[in-house]
């Protein structure tokens, strides 16, 4: 899995360059996110290319959320398509993690 990482106003914006976030690549995602989470407690995950997410995919996102909140930060999600958002709503992820329409909205949500 390839992640693209950019810094904007002290926020790490991570674009997930895959169509699926599932059991086949969740460990790769976790490994590639580790240095990002070590450097930044304010993270935006751009899921615009993700078309499918399973329980392992949800689990690694929750793991990222836990890591940043323990560091005093937060995680925002953006560009989530309807099918993936439905999964997030089923597990109530949208209640503990903000889901915004654009990267700009997600960055702004940090108050920057």
Secondary structure by P-SEA (a helix, b strand, c coil): cbbbbbbcccbbbbbbcccccccccaaaaaaaaaaaaacccbbbbbccccccccaaaaaaaaaaaaaaaaaccbbbbccccaaaaaaaaaacccccccccccaaaaaaaacc
